[in-house]
Amino acid sequence: MVSFGWCIILLAVAVVGGGGNTTVAGANVSYDGRSLLIDGQRKILFSGSIHYPRSTPDMWPSLIAKAKEGGLDVIQTYVFWNLHEPQPGQYDFTGRKDIVSFIKQVQQQGLYVSLRIGPFIEAEWSYGGLPFWLHDVPEIVFRTNNEPFKFYMQNFTTKIVNMMKAENMFASQGGPIIISQIENEYQNIEGTFHEEGSQYVKWTAQMAMDQNTGEPWMMCKQEDAPDPVINTCNGMRCDETWNGPNSPNKPSIWTENWTSFLQGYGDDTYMRSAEDLAFHTTMFIIKMNGSFVNYYMYHGGTNFGRTSAAFIITSYYDQAPLDEYGIIRQPKYGHLMDMHAALKLCSQTLLYGNLTIQHLGQNQDAYVYARNSGECAAFLVNNSSRDSVQVVFRNASYTLPPKSISILPDCKNVAFNTAIVSSQVSTRAMQPIVSFDSPQQWEVFGEVVPQFDQTSLRSDTLLEQMNTTKDTSDYLWYTMRMQVNSSETQYMLKVSSFGHVLRAYVNGALAGSAHGARKATDFTFENTISLPTGINNISILSIMVGLPDSGAFMERRSAGLHEVLIQELNFTNSPWGYQVGLLGEKLSIYTDEGSTKVSWNQYQNPSTLTWYKTTFDAPEGTEPVALNLGSMGKGEAWINGQSIGRYWVSFKTSSGSPSQTWYNVPRSFLKPTGNLLVLFEEEYVNPLNISIDTVSINKVYGRVSDLHPPRVNSRDMHDRYRWRPKSIRVYLRCPRKRNISKIVFASLGNPSGDCENYSVGKFHSPNSQQVVEKACLGKRQCSVSHTTKSFGGDPCPGTSKTLLVDARCE
């Protein structure tokens, strides 16, 4: 991605999607022009990005298991340099940072690993994963043929590779890692550095190869990746936008197939449909000889603490097949699972067959792969986005919906169509469990607005923010004194800032606020202020919402104030006093111990720059927990001393809604009782509408018709000779520990509408409700055949029929 670039591949040697094998000792991984080769065998591999620090160790086994059940062969992750080396030579691989434990758990469940070392990753992660201390290395220039940068980059890369070798993590050692990535989307900035950029690419590739991992290396979005490093594609439609491998001897790999899109504060959620994902994934495989597709993200997770990049929300890729909480998001998860199963039926024909393309119509083609043994697999493509069409292929007629591909593993029977979703649709619900609606539940501490005389850091000019704070805080106070001798009291204050947020105080009182946005971080604040005769203290709080994560010359980026004018007088080069961070941060008052260092008062009225404190007991059960901050403004939240991230509810989207309302509270952060919740709130809002909610799936909906192909059984997906078309069925499944408690609606006939608004049509089997209730009530999962025989007769002979079911999970 432009802020989407990451290319790691975590793989454990196994067959995926229906029962993987344990890792093979000493597997040989290589490649040819068709695919990666594992012990000499070509493979079509489906991968999913799951980033270990964006979830918690107790979540990892479930996330990996769901990915495997969804048909993945590989787990891909970045390596987060700034997490692991916060100071030069000081390393941390504990807790959420325990990458070795994460990879071992992938291996234990029989999957491969794709490891994107970077060590620059972008990833909408603060500073693109680079540790901020690099900024202060003399004469350093990031990501070019610069000796200081190359020294530290090689040092960290070698550190990670040696860790993996020590734990036997590479496939040649019997481990799961089958491919690694070096650098990330460098092509986006390579031209800025001219010849130094191309020299850096060559050095980077050779440095990676010299690590002697025994497995292939790749560079994503890097058309000039030197041999033998594989160049790969990142994007939403690599079947249309990519030129392909830069050598006929390299396979086609899609390292980032975006399942959604990054989201910044003020941005609306991007909803990529399951149908669009399936179409372009299948098209990449048949048109580009694709053999490795990684979904970015398969589980996005949470940007805990201050880890998100500039203006990026705390929730990350919540629209992925596994949502932020690790809950299966349907129909995306199920539709991709069905596609994986159908494509696996064709894998040997795809990998070893010869392709011919037959034109079936103006925008319709048949991609036919055939082997000398007689095996045949066909892909009927309708590129028209407007109309369904009837095509004839091998003397048989097929209906192709708009913008769709039908997969025929035997060149005869349809196993899957990218535009026809057979998977259920599920609805996520938030249930308030603990409400903080009483003023007596809250204690407050007011952050002190510093004055010039109280500061020890001084300068006769405006200091750049990142270089001053060293990324220890989002906050930097700029303070000055102004002598007013005039009887005039109204003055115009104008402040120009490189971002991201500004709050101006005059003599301790708020005089106004302003902020930038993700695509325009710079802004100007302008407001009339009152300055009485005598000494006046002006304090301006400059706030960053994450560091930049991409682009050339990141080490030269600026933040904070760059010009201050009062009534046409320029105070930019005047004496300024500075305070890095907040008093509450310095004292860690969001922890049990730190909270005792200040005097808390009972909450009465909202005020700016206020710390709020309360306690609560953990909700019973095992369902995910979220903090509803929909009534708040902007700040950060901590649970038992651990930051669950920034929030900025007051920055609305174009539709007038917050970009994010609920904030993930991992169960591992909680104690049974007495959990400490602390918020730092910058704006005038009260905390009386905050709640602790549980997150669950409470509604499942299924719809199939005569046009739906029967789903491929996972037991058959590795043996095309066992596969035979079966009956069309509605499949319903509730989350773990929930059963189907009610059938709200059921109809076999021609019901209208979808899962939000439906009704019985002109034709309807009168015993639809009874049949579905008998099959499903009280069960966690069930399936109901679409055949009229199951419903005791045909309610509308000679017409197409649909079965629609809406159920509740409790």
N, C-alpha and C positions, 0 to 999 in steps of 0.2 A: 504494500500500500504506500501511498505517498507518506502516509503515516501508517502504512500498512506493511511495512516490510519486515518480514521475519522469515527465516528459512531454516528451521531445525527439523530434523527427522529422528524421532525416537522410535525404535522398532525392536520388538522381541521376536526371535525367530519362531514363527508359528503360523498355522492357518487360522484365518479370522472368520468371524461371523457365524460360526456355528460350532465351535469346539476346536480350540487351538491345541497344537502339540506343544510339549515343553521345548525349551530352547535346545537346538542341536549343537553339540560340542564342536567348536572349531569350524563353523560354517564359512565357506568361501563366498564372498560377495564381490561381484564385478558387474559389468554391464556390456551390452551391445547396442546397436541402433534401434532395438525394439523395446528393451526393458532392463531393469536391474536383473541380474542373474544371481540366484542363491543356490549354491552348490550346482551351478551349471543350468539351473532351471529358470526359465523366464517366469515372471510374476506380474499380474495386475494387482496393484496394492492400493487400498483405500486407507487414508490416514486422517487423523484429526488432531488439531492443536489443543492441548490442555496445558496451561502454564502452572507449574507447581506453586509459585508464590501467590498466585491469584485465587488459590483455594487453600484449604487446610489439610494437614496430613490425615486427619480422620475422614476427610471426604475422598481422598485419592482412590481407595479400593473401589468404592461405588462408582466413581466417575469412569474408571478404567473398565469395570465390568459392564457398564451401560454402553460404553463405546464399543466393546467387543460384541455385545449382543446386537448392536446396531450395524454390524457388518464391517467394522474396521479391522485392518491388519496391523496398523502402525499408530503409535502416539508420537506426536511432534511437540517439541518444546524449545523455547529459547533458553539461553543461559544468561542470567541477569548479573552483569559484572558489578554494577554499583551496589547490589545487595551483598555480594560475596566478598568484595574488597572495599569496604567503606573508607579505609585508610590504606596507604601504600604498605603492602606486605602483611596487613592484618586481615585475616580471612574468617568468614562466618558461613558455615553450612549446617546450621541448626534449625529445628522447627520447620517452618514453611520454606526455608532455604535449603533443606536437605535434598539436594538433587539426586544424590546416589540412592537414597531410600526410595525416591519416586521412581527412578528407572528400574530398580530392583522389583518394585511392585508391578510395573508394566511387564517385566520379564516373567514374574510369577504367574501372571494371567495369560501368558502365551502370546504376547504381542511383540512386534518389533518397535524400535525407537529410531526416530529421526532427530538428530541433535543439532540445533542451530546455535552454534557457539557465538557467532558474530565476530568479535564481542560487541560491536555496535549492532543494536537490534531495532531501533526506532520503536515499534510496538505500542505507540501511544503511552510509552513509559517515560518517566522523568529522565531528561537528558539522553534519551535514546539508549539508556542502559549504561552509559559511560559514567564512571565515578567523577564527582565534581572536582576532586583534588587534581585531576588531570589539567584543569583550567590554570592551575598555578605552576605547572612545570615550565621552567624557562624555555623560551623559543619554540614552544609546541604549537603545531597546527594539526588539528584533528583530521584523520582519514585522508592522508595524502603521503607522498614520498618524503616524510619528515622523520628524521631519526629518533627524536624523543618519543613521538607517538608510536612508531613501529616497535620501539624497545618495550614499552609497557603493554602494547597489544599482543606482541609475541609472548611476553612473559605470562600474561593471563591465559592465553590460548593453551600454552604448554602446561600451565597449572591444571587446567580442566582436563586436557587429554591424559596427562599423567595420573590424575585421580581416577579417570575411567579405566585406564590400563591396570592400575593397582587393584581395582575391584573386578577385573575381568569382564568389563562391560561391552567391549567391542565384539562383533560377531565372530571374528577370527579367534577370539579367546573363549567362545562359547556364550557370549553375551548377546543382548538384544539390539545394540546399535548397528544398523546396517548402512547408514549414510550420515555425514556431518556437513554442516554449512559453515563457510567462512565469509565474513563481511555480510552486508545486507543492502540490497537495492542501491549499490554504489553508482550504478549507471545514471541515476537521477542527478548526481553532482559531479561526475567524473570530468565532464567538459569544463567545469569551472577551473580545474587545476591543470588543464592542458596536458602537456607531456608528463608532468609530475603525476597526474591522475592515472595515466596508462601505465607508468612505471610502478605505481602503487599496486595496481591490479595484478601485474606480473609477480611482484614481490609477495603479495598476499597469497596468491595461488601456490607459489613455490614453498612459502613458509608452512602452509597447511600440509602440502604433500610430504614435507620433511618431518612431519610429526609421526609418520609411519604407523598409522592406525590400522592399516590392512584393509580399509573399506574406502569406497568412493567419497569424494568431496564434491560439493556443489556451491554455486553462487547464484542466488536468485536475482532475477531482473538484471542480468549482466551478459549482454550479447557477446562481449569480447572475452568471456571467461576462458583463460588459456587451457589447452589440453594438459592433463586429462580431466580437469575440473568441469563438471556438468553445468551448463547454464539452464536456468529454469524460469518459469513464468509466475508472476503474481498478478491477480486481478479478478474481476468478476466474470469475464467472458474470454478466457484465454483461447478458446476455439476460434475466436474472431480477431483478437488483437495481437496475438503472438506470432513471430516469424518462425518459431520452432528452434530445435537444437542448432548450434553453430557448427556441428559436424555430423555427418551421416552415421557416425559410430556412437553417437550419444542418444540416450532415450529421452522421450518427451515427459517432463515432470512439471506438475502444476503445484507449486509449493504453497500458494495461498489462493484458495477458492473461497471468496468471501461469502459467508453464510448470512451476513447482515452488513453492517458498516459501522465505523467508529461514530461516536456521538459526543458532541461537545455541549456544554451548558448553553441553553438557548436554541439548540438544534432539535428538530423533530426526529422521532425514531424512524430509522430506515427499515422497511419491512420487505425483505427479499423472500419471494414465495418459494415453497417447496418445488413447485412445478418449474420455475425458472432455473433453480439450482440443478434439478435433475436433467433438464434439457441440455444445458451447457456442459455439464459433466459428461453426459453420454456423447455429446457431439465432439468434445475434446478427445475422447477415447477412439471414436471411429474415424474422425477426420484428421486428427493430428498424431495418430498412433500413440495416443496417451496411454501410459501404463502405471502412472503414480499420480494420484490426486489427493491433496491434503486440504481438508476443510479448515478455514481460518475464520472464526474459531469453531471448534466442536463444543467446547465449554469455555466461555469467556471468563467468568468469575468476577472478582472484585479487586479494585485498585485500593487496597487498604492503605491507611495512613496518608502520606503525601507522595505516593508513588506514581500517580497519574501525570501525564504530560499536560502542557498548558491548555487550560479550558476543557479538558477531557473529564467526563463525569466519572463517578466512583464505580458505578455498575459498568461492566465491560462485556460487550457483545451478548447482551441478555437474550437476544432473539436467535441465538445459536440452537442447534438440536438439543443440547443440554443447557438449561437456562442458568442464570447466575447462581441459583441455589442448588444446582445439580439435578433439578427436576426435568424429566423428559418433556420436551416441547413438541406437541403434536399439532399438525401432521408432518412437520419437517423431518423429525427423527424417523418416523415410520416409513415415509415415502422414500427417503434415502436408503433405508434398510431394504425395502423391496427392490429398489434399483440395484443395490449391491448384489443381492441374491440373483437377480436376473442376469446381470453382467458376468457374474462368476460362472454361470452355466455356459457362457460363451467364451470363457477366458482362453482356453487352449486353441480354439479356432481363431480368435482374435490375434493371439500371439504367434501362431505358427502358420496361419492361413494366408491366402492371397486375396487382395481386395479388388473387386470390380464395382463400378458405380453405374446403376441403371436409372435413366430418367423416367419417372412415372407420370409427370405432369409439369405444369409451368413452374411450380415451386416445390415439387415433390421428387425425391430421389430415394433409391434403395442402395444402401451400402451393404454389399454382400461379401462376406469372408468365407472362403472355401479351402479345404485341405484335399490333398491327393487321395486321402483315405475315404473321401466322400462326405465328411462332416461339413456342415454348412450353418452359418448364423447370419441373419439379415436384420437390418435396421432401417425401417421405413420412416423417412423424414418428411415432415410437412413444415416448410419454412414460412408458410403464409401465417400471419398473425391475426387474420380476420375470419377465415372460414374453415369449417370442417370439410373434408373432401373424401370421396370414395376413390380408391386406387385399386388397380389389378396387379397382383404380383404372383407370378407362377400359376396363373389361371385361377387364382382365388381373389376374392374381393375383401378389402380392408377399409375400415373407417378411420381416418386420421384426424383427430381434433386439431384446432389451430395451434401452431408453434409446438409441435410435439414429435416425439420419436417413439415408434413401436419396436420393441425388442422381440425378435423371433429366434430363440436359441436353436431351433431345428429348421429354420427357413419356412416354417409352416404355421406354428401356433404362437400366439402373442402371450408372452410372459409378463410384459410390463409396458405401460405407456407413460411417458414422462408427464403428460398433462392430465392424467386420470388418477386421482388420489383415492386409494383404497384404505389408507390408514385412518384411524379415528382422529377426530379433532378434540382437544381437551382444553379446559378453561382453568386458569390459575386463579385462586381466590385467597384473599388476605382476611384473616379472622382476628379482630382485636381481642387480646387476652388481658393485658394490663393497661389501664388508662391512667394518665397523669393529669387529671382534670381538676385537681384541688390545689389551690395555692399553698396549702400546708404541706404538700408533698415535695415542694421545691425550696432549696436554699440557693442564694445567689452571692456572687462576689464580683464587684465592679472592677474591671481592668482600669488601671490608672493611666490617664493621658499625660505623658511626660512633657515637661517644659525644658527650654534650652538650658537653664541653670542646673538641671538635674542630669544632664548627659555628660559622659566622659569622652566619647568619641566626637572629635570636632574636625571640621574641614571648611575651607573658604570657598568651596564649590559644591555642587550637587554630586554626591557619590553614586556610582552605578550600583544597583541593588544586589545582583547576584554575586559580584565580587566582594560586597560588604558583608552579606549574610552567610556566604559560603554554603548555601542551601541548608542551613540549620533551622530556618524558620521561613514561613510565607510572609512574615511581617517585618517592615522596616519603618521606623519613625524618623521623619525629617522635622526638626524643630528650629525655630528662629525667634528672635525678639525684634520688635519694631516700636520705635519711639514715635508717638503721634503728638504733634504740637498744635495742629490745626483744630478749629472748632468743628470742622466737618467730620461726621462720624460714618458716613457710608462710602465704602470703597469697593472697587471691582477686583476680585481675586481670580486670576487666570493661571491654571497649572497645566502644563503639557507633560504627558507621561507615556513611557514605553510599555506601560501595563503592569498589572492587569486591572486593578481596582484601586480607587483612591477615596479616602475619607478625610475631609478637612475639618479641623477643630480650631476655634478661635477662643482663647481664654478658657479652654476646657469644654466649650459647648460645640456641638456638631453644627457645621456651617454648610454641609452638603456632601454628596457622594457622586461618583461617576465610575464607569467601567468600560472596558473594551469588549471584544468578542474573539472567538477562535480564529476567524479569518481576518480580523482587523484589531490586533491587540493594542495598538496605539490609540490614544484618545486625549481630549482636552476637557478639563473641568473649568467651568466659568460660573461665578455666582457673586452676588453682592454680599459683603460682610460689614458688620458694625465694629468700628475700632474707636473706642473712647480715647480722650486725651490721656497721655501718659504711656507707660510701657504696656505693650500687648504681646501675648505669646501665641504664636501660630504653630500648630502641630499638625503635620500631614502624615497620615498612615498610608503607606504604599503597600499594596498586597499583591502577591503573586499567587496564581492558581495553577501551579505546576511549572516546571522548566520546559524549554523547547525540547523537541525530540528528533529533529531532522534538519536537513539543509547543510550547505557548505559553511565553513567558518563559524561553527557553533561557539567556539571559544571566544569569538568577538561579539557575541550577541549582547544587547543592552536591555536593562529593565530599570524600572523606577523613574523618578522625576528627571526631566532634562531642562525645564524652564519654569520659572515662577515669576509672575508679574502681578504687582499690586498697583492699580491706578496708573498704568503705563510705566511704572518704575520696575526695572529688572533686578530681581533679587537672586538670580541664578548664581552669581559669583559673590555672595555675601557669606558671613559666618553662619554655619549651620551646625547644629548638634544632632547626634544620631543615637538611636537605641535599637539594637538588633533584637527582634522578637518581642514577646509579651512577658509580663511579670508572671502570669499564670503558667506559661510554658517553662520559664526558668525554674519555677518551684515545683513543676510537675504536679499541679494541683488536681489533675485528672486521675491520679493514683491514690490508693488508700493512705499511703504515708504522706504524700505531698499535700493532700487535701487538708491535713491538720496544720499546715504552715500558715494558713490565712484564716481570717475571721469571716465566717459565712453568716448571712442574714436571711431572715424569712422573706420569701418572694412577696412583693406587693404590686409593683407596676413595672412594665417593660422599660428597658433602657438599652442604649447601644453599648457595645463592647462589654458584654456581661457573660460571666461563667454561671451555668446552671448545674445543680447537683441534686440527684435523687437516688433511691435504691429500689430494687424490685426482685422478686423471686422468678426463677426461670419457669417458663410454661412447661406443663407436663407433656410427656410423650417425646417423640423423636422427630416431629415435623420441623422443617427449617423455620428460623425465627428472623423477623425483620423489624426494624425501627421505623415507624411512620413519622416522618418529619414534614408532612405536607403543609403544615401551618407555619413553618419557620422561615427564616430569611437566608442567611449565609453564615457558614462557620465550619466547625469540625466536631465530631462526636467520638467519645471514648467509652468503652465498656471494660470495667475492671482494669483500667490502665492501657488497654490496647485500642489503638485508633481504628475505627471502622471506616474512616475516610472523611473527605471533605463533603459538604453539602452546599447547594446553592439553589434553594427552592424558589427564591424570588426572581431569578432570571428565567422568565417564561419563554416558551416556544411561540411560534407564529400562531398556534391555535389557542394560546393563552394558558397552557398547562405547564407545570414544572417539567424539566427534562428528566428528573428523577424524584420520586416521592418516598419510596421504601429503600432502606439501607440494610444490607445483609449483616446479621449478627450470628456468626458461626456458633454452633452449640459448644464447640471446644473453648470458646471464650467465656462461657457461663459457669457459674456455680449453682447448686440447687437453690440457695437462698442468699439474700443480701448482696446482689450484684450492684456495683457502683456505675451509674450512668452520669457522665459529665458532658456538657455541651459548652462550646464557646460560640456565642452568637454575636454577630457584628451589628445587627440591625434592630429596629424598634419592633419586636414581636414578642408574644408571650408563649410559654411552653405548655399551655393548658390543653392543647389538642393533640399532644404527642401520645403515641401508644406503642406498646409491644404487641406485634401480631405474629400469628403462625401462618405459614404458607403451605398451601396444599392444592391438589387437583380435586375439584368437587363436581365436575361435570364432564361427561364424555359423550361424544356424538359420532355416529357412524352413518355412512351413506354409500350404497353401491347400486349399480344399475346393470342392465344387460351389456353395456359397453365396457364394463370393468373386466380386465383380465383376472383370472384366479391368481392368488398370491403364490409365490414360489416358497415351498417348504424349505426351511434352513437345512434340513437333512439332505435335501436333494441338490443343493446349490453347488456342490463340488463334484457332482456326477450327473452329467447331462443325460445319460442313458436311463437314470432312474426317474427323471422328471417327466411328469405327464400332467396336462391341464386338469385341474380339479374343479369343484363347484365354486361359484362366486359366493363369498360370505361377508357379513358384517362382523368385524372383530372389535370387541370392547374390552378395555383393561383399566382397572383402577390402580392407584399407587399401592405400594406395600402397606399392609395393615388397614386397608379400606376395601369395602365390598360394595357391590352394586345394590343400592337400597331402594331404588325407585326407577321405574320406567315412565318417564314423563310423557313420551310420545313414541309411537311405533306405527308404521304404515307400510304395507306392501301394496303398490299400485302406482299412482302418479302423484305423490305428495309434492307440494310446492314449497319453496323457500330453502333456507339453510339452517344452521344450528342456532341462529339467533331469532329467526322468525319463520315459522313453518305452519302448514295446515294440510289436512287431508284433501286429496284431489278428487276428481270425478270418479276415478276407479280406486277401490280400496278393499283389501281383504279384511272382512269384519273381525276376524279372530287374530289380527296382527298383534295386538297388545297381549293377549293371552299366550300366544306362541313365544314371544320374546321374553315375557316374564318367567315362563316355565324354564327357559334356557339360561336365564341370566340372574334372576334375583338371588341375593345371598352369596353370590360368587364374586371372587376378585376379577376373574376374566371369563369371557364366554365368546362364542361365535354362533351366528345364526345363518343358515343357508338361505340364499336368495331365491332358491327354486320354489315354484308354486306348490310343489308336492309338500314342502314343509309347512305350508299354510292351508293345506286341505283343499286346494283348487285354485284355478286361475281367475282372478277378479276381472280381467280384461283381456280375453283371448285375442291374439294377433297384434297386440301392442307391446311396446317396450315397457318394462317394469322397473321400478326403483324401490329399494328397501331403505327406509330412513328410521333411525332409532336415536332417541335422546334419553340419557340415563344420568342418575346422580350417584355419587360415591360418598359413603359415610363410614 
